[in-house]
Amino acid sequence: MKTIIQELPLSPGVYLMRDSRGTVIYVGKSKSLKKRVQSYFYNNKSHSPKVKKLVHHVKDLEHIVTDTEFEAFMLECRLIQDIKPMYNRKMKNPLGYSYIVLRQKRDWRWLEITDTLDDGGQDRSRFFGPYTASRKSLEHAVARIEECCKIACNYRPAAASANTPCLNYSLGLCLGKCLGGANARRFDEVMDRFIGLLQGNDRSLYDEMEHKMVEAAERFDFEQAAKYRDGMEAVNLLLSKRQVIEFAAENHSIVIYEHLDKDTIKLFLIKGNVVLHSERCSVAARADIESLQQRAKALILSYFTKDTEPDAAEITREDIDAVQIIYSYLQSSACRYLLIPGSWVEADEQSELEEALREFWA
């Protein structure tokens, strides 16, 4: 094993760890294969019990070199989905995505975090998500917003007692749904705005937090300002994770390139969550770039025709895994990308495509 590790390249890629029977027990990826794999076998005192157990069972190692870290991410994702190695399942919760669920019983509404779309036997439930944040992060974010907006009521329908406030009301974290009357109406109005925020059609609650944060800072109440700041950060977390799901649903056609060195790029064509095509291209001379523009146009017209549009289907967890990688890649500084509208591949609109490609490599 020591010899295998020493011979690993410093390139990006994927590694497959096998046990004594040759079964793949773990798949990983890295920007530098050698450094990452070495970290398992040297200075491992700080490793978790699961990692130590994994290392103990590793008897062989296979690796696949990629040109970019992005390709390593995508390959790792596909291999894990196909092979389902034992230790990948142990080290990552298979229910990797969670939902915010609005429970309702009679006129009482409250929020919970769940890993399934089961209504839990409630009278009425509405689900938001899935979110790509961990369940713990999601619970923390919702709790921050509830406390910041004073809708963190301790009571549920069975526990509520007329005109008896919950503990959080006395702590200033609940507007008083538990008291009924005007308090309950105010509570329900804020809850409606929070739901609008989750749906993406009402940012008034966020704007109000920002306004109150500024006011608190101006009167030097920094503790209160920090509470609103934390609430805004929690909102941004929820909205950013929602954007990944929306991006997946939009099923974009995308052209991407990343520089491998000053004279070479890696070109990708992606549809939704699938890399349809990739190749190395020279950009050493102006003639190379002009040739590349024509090459990209031909590939776009070949891969992004209407005939390749997939049927509408529910977004799966596997889809989200891949889209999360693509979305993060597009937000990074590692690459440049161009979204290709369907109208650009129509015969009478290719001038727009040509102009966009000229600007893309300008």
C-alpha positions in Angstrom: 0.0 0.0 0.0 2.9 2.4 0.8 4.3 2.0 -2.7 0.9 2.6 -4.3 0.5 5.8 -2.3 4.0 7.1 -3.2 3.2 6.6 -6.9 0.0 8.5 -6.9 0.1 11.8 -8.9 -0.5 15.3 -7.5 -3.3 15.7 -10.0 -7.1 16.0 -9.4 -9.0 12.7 -9.5 -11.0 10.0 -7.8 -9.7 7.2 -5.7 -11.5 3.9 -5.0 -10.5 1.9 -1.8 -11.0 -1.8 -1.9 -11.0 -4.5 0.9 -9.3 -7.9 0.9 -12.1 -9.3 -1.4 -11.6 -6.6 -4.0 -14.9 -4.9 -3.1 -15.0 -1.1 -3.4 -15.7 0.1 0.2 -15.0 3.9 -0.3 -14.9 6.4 -3.1 -13.3 9.8 -2.7 -12.1 12.7 -4.7 -9.4 15.3 -4.4 -7.6 18.2 -6.1 -4.4 16.4 -5.3 -4.8 12.6 -5.1 -1.5 11.9 -3.4 -1.9 14.4 -0.6 -5.5 13.3 0.1 -4.8 9.6 0.2 -1.7 10.1 2.3 -3.8 11.9 4.9 -5.6 8.7 5.6 -2.5 6.7 6.4 -0.2 9.2 8.1 -0.8 11.3 11.2 -4.1 9.6 11.7 -4.4 10.1 15.4 -7.1 12.8 15.0 -9.2 10.6 12.7 -12.7 9.6 13.7 -13.4 5.9 14.6 -15.2 5.4 11.3 -12.1 6.6 9.3 -9.8 4.5 11.4 -11.9 1.4 10.7 -12.0 2.3 7.0 -8.2 2.5 6.8 -7.9 -0.8 8.6 -9.9 -2.6 5.9 -8.2 -1.0 2.9 -6.1 -3.5 1.1 -5.9 -2.0 -2.4 -6.3 1.3 -4.1 -7.4 2.4 -7.6 -7.3 5.9 -8.9 -8.7 7.8 -11.9 -7.0 11.1 -13.0 -9.1 14.0 -14.2 -8.1 17.3 -15.7 -10.1 19.4 -13.2 -11.4 19.2 -9.7 -14.9 19.7 -11.1 -14.6 16.5 -13.1 -13.4 14.7 -10.0 -16.4 15.9 -8.1 -18.8 14.7 -10.8 -17.1 11.4 -11.3 -17.1 10.7 -7.5 -20.8 11.6 -7.4 -21.7 9.1 -10.2 -19.5 6.3 -8.8 -21.0 6.6 -5.3 -24.5 6.5 -6.8 -23.6 3.5 -9.0 -21.5 1.5 -6.5 -23.0 2.6 -3.2 -19.8 1.8 -1.2 -20.3 0.8 2.4 -18.2 3.5 4.0 -19.6 6.3 1.9 -23.0 5.3 3.3 -21.6 5.2 6.9 -19.9 8.5 6.7 -22.7 10.4 5.0 -26.4 10.4 6.0 -28.2 8.8 3.1 -31.1 11.2 3.8 -28.8 14.0 2.9 -31.6 16.5 2.2 -34.2 17.8 4.6 -37.5 19.7 4.4 -39.2 22.4 6.3 -42.7 21.3 7.0 -45.6 23.6 8.1 -47.9 21.6 10.3 -51.4 22.8 10.9 -54.1 21.6 13.2 -57.3 23.7 13.4 -56.0 27.3 13.5 -52.6 26.4 15.0 -49.5 26.4 12.8 -45.9 25.5 13.6 -42.7 24.5 11.7 -40.7 21.3 11.9 -37.8 19.8 10.1 -38.2 16.4 8.5 -36.3 14.0 6.2 -39.4 12.7 4.5 -42.6 13.9 2.8 -44.8 12.0 5.3 -47.4 14.3 6.7 -47.0 12.7 10.1 -50.7 12.2 10.6 -51.4 15.9 10.8 -54.6 17.5 9.6 -52.7 19.6 7.0 -49.0 19.9 6.1 -47.1 21.9 3.6 -43.5 21.1 2.7 -40.7 23.4 1.6 -37.5 22.0 0.0 -35.6 19.8 -0.2 -32.8 21.8 1.2 -29.2 20.9 0.7 -28.1 22.1 4.1 -27.8 19.5 6.9 -30.7 18.9 9.1 -28.9 20.4 12.1 -28.1 23.6 10.1 -31.7 23.8 8.9 -33.1 23.4 12.4 -30.7 26.1 13.7 -31.6 28.5 10.9 -35.4 28.1 11.4 -35.0 28.5 15.2 -33.0 31.7 14.7 -35.7 33.2 12.4 -38.5 32.2 14.7 -36.8 33.8 17.7 -35.9 36.9 15.8 -39.4 37.3 14.5 -41.0 36.2 17.8 -42.9 33.3 16.4 -41.1 30.7 18.5 -44.2 29.5 20.4 -43.7 26.6 22.8 -47.3 25.4 22.6 -48.9 23.0 20.3 -52.7 22.5 20.0 -52.9 19.8 22.6 -50.8 21.8 25.1 -52.3 25.3 24.5 -54.4 26.7 27.4 -56.7 29.7 26.9 -55.1 33.0 28.0 -52.0 31.2 29.4 -48.8 32.3 27.7 -46.0 29.9 26.8 -42.5 30.2 28.3 -41.1 31.8 25.1 -43.7 34.6 25.5 -42.2 35.6 28.8 -38.7 35.5 27.2 -39.8 37.8 24.4 -39.5 35.1 21.7 -43.2 34.7 21.1 -45.8 37.3 20.1 -48.5 35.5 22.0 -50.3 33.0 19.8 -51.0 31.2 23.0 -53.0 34.2 24.4 -55.4 34.5 21.4 -57.0 37.8 20.3 -54.8 40.5 18.8 -51.7 38.6 19.9 -52.7 35.6 17.8 -53.6 37.7 14.8 -50.1 39.4 14.9 -48.5 36.0 15.3 -50.4 34.6 12.3 -49.5 37.6 10.1 -45.8 37.1 10.8 -46.1 33.4 10.1 -47.7 34.2 6.8 -44.8 36.4 5.9 -42.3 33.7 6.9 -44.1 31.2 4.6 -44.0 33.8 1.8 -40.2 34.0 2.4 -39.9 30.3 2.1 -42.0 30.3 -1.1 -39.8 33.1 -2.5 -42.5 35.6 -3.1 -42.3 37.9 0.0 -39.0 39.4 1.3 -40.7 41.8 3.6 -39.7 39.9 6.7 -36.0 40.0 5.7 -36.3 43.7 4.9 -37.8 44.4 8.3 -35.0 42.5 10.0 -32.4 44.6 8.2 -34.2 47.8 9.1 -34.4 46.8 12.8 -30.7 45.8 12.8 -29.7 49.2 11.6 -32.0 50.9 14.1 -30.5 48.8 17.0 -27.0 49.6 15.9 -27.7 53.3 15.7 -28.9 53.3 19.3 -25.8 51.2 20.3 -27.9 48.1 21.2 -25.4 45.8 19.6 -26.8 42.7 21.3 -30.2 43.3 19.6 -28.4 44.2 16.3 -26.5 40.9 16.4 -29.8 39.0 16.9 -31.3 40.5 13.7 -28.0 40.0 11.9 -28.1 36.3 12.8 -31.7 36.1 11.7 -30.8 37.6 8.3 -27.9 35.1 7.9 -30.3 32.3 8.6 -32.7 33.6 5.9 -29.8 33.8 3.4 -28.9 30.2 4.2 -32.4 29.0 3.4 -32.7 31.1 0.3 -29.3 30.0 -1.1 -30.1 26.3 -0.5 -33.4 26.8 -2.2 -31.6 28.3 -5.2 -29.9 25.0 -5.9 -33.3 23.2 -6.1 -34.7 25.9 -8.4 -31.6 25.7 -10.6 -32.1 21.9 -10.9 -35.7 22.4 -12.0 -34.8 24.9 -14.7 -32.7 22.2 -16.5 -30.3 24.7 -18.1 -28.1 24.2 -21.2 -24.7 25.4 -20.2 -21.3 25.9 -21.9 -18.4 26.1 -19.5 -14.6 26.4 -19.8 -11.8 26.3 -17.4 -8.1 27.1 -18.0 -5.8 24.2 -17.5 -2.8 26.4 -18.3 -2.3 29.6 -20.3 -2.6 27.8 -23.7 -5.2 25.1 -22.9 -8.8 25.1 -21.7 -11.2 22.3 -20.8 -14.6 22.8 -22.5 -17.8 21.3 -21.1 -21.4 21.1 -22.3 -23.9 20.4 -19.6 -27.6 19.9 -19.7 -29.4 20.0 -16.3 -27.2 17.7 -14.1 -25.4 15.8 -16.9 -22.1 16.5 -18.6 -22.9 15.8 -22.2 -19.5 16.5 -23.6 -16.0 17.6 -22.5 -12.7 18.1 -24.4 -9.4 19.9 -24.2 -9.0 22.9 -26.6 -6.0 25.0 -27.5 -6.3 28.8 -27.0 -2.6 29.6 -27.7 -3.3 31.7 -30.8 -6.1 33.9 -32.1 -6.8 31.3 -34.8 -7.3 28.7 -32.1 -10.0 30.9 -30.4 -11.8 31.5 -33.7 -11.8 27.8 -34.4 -13.0 27.1 -30.9 -16.0 29.5 -31.4 -17.0 27.5 -34.4 -16.4 24.2 -32.6 -18.5 25.3 -29.7 -21.3 26.4 -32.0 -21.4 23.1 -33.7 -21.4 21.2 -30.4 -24.2 23.4 -29.1 -26.4 22.8 -32.2 -25.7 19.1 -31.9 -26.3 18.7 -28.2 -28.9 21.3 -27.3 -31.5 20.7 -29.9 -35.2 20.5 -28.9 -35.1 16.8 -29.6 -32.8 16.4 -26.6 -35.2 18.0 -24.1 -36.0 15.4 -21.4 -39.5 14.7 -20.2 -40.5 16.6 -17.1 -39.9 14.5 -14.0 -39.6 14.9 -10.2 -36.2 16.0 -9.1 -34.5 13.2 -7.2 -31.9 13.3 -4.4 -29.4 11.9 -7.0 -30.2 14.8 -9.3 -29.6 17.3 -6.5 -26.2 15.8 -5.7 -25.0 16.5 -9.2 -26.7 19.9 -9.5 -25.2 21.0 -6.2 -21.7 20.3 -7.7 -22.5 22.1 -10.9 -24.1 25.1 -9.2 -21.1 25.5 -6.8 -18.7 25.3 -9.8 -20.5 28.0 -11.7 -20.4 30.3 -8.6 -16.6 29.8 -8.2 -13.8 31.7 -9.9 -12.5 28.5 -11.5 -14.6 28.7 -14.6 -16.6 30.9 -17.0 -20.0 29.8 -18.2 -22.7 30.7 -20.7 -26.4 29.8 -20.4 -27.9 28.8 -23.8 -31.5 29.8 -24.2 -33.6 27.4 -26.4 -34.2 30.2 -28.9 -30.5 30.4 -29.8 -30.4 27.0 -31.4 -33.3 27.8 -33.7 -32.3 28.3 -37.4 -33.3 32.0 -37.6 -31.7 33.0 -34.2 -28.2 31.7 -34.5 -26.7 35.2 -34.9 -27.4 35.7 -31.2 -25.6 32.5 -30.4 -22.6 33.5 -32.5 -22.4 37.0 -30.9 -22.6 35.5 -27.4 -19.8 33.0 -28.2 -17.6 35.8 -29.5 -18.1 37.8 -26.3 -17.6 34.6 -24.2 -14.1 34.1 -25.5 -13.3 37.8 -25.9 
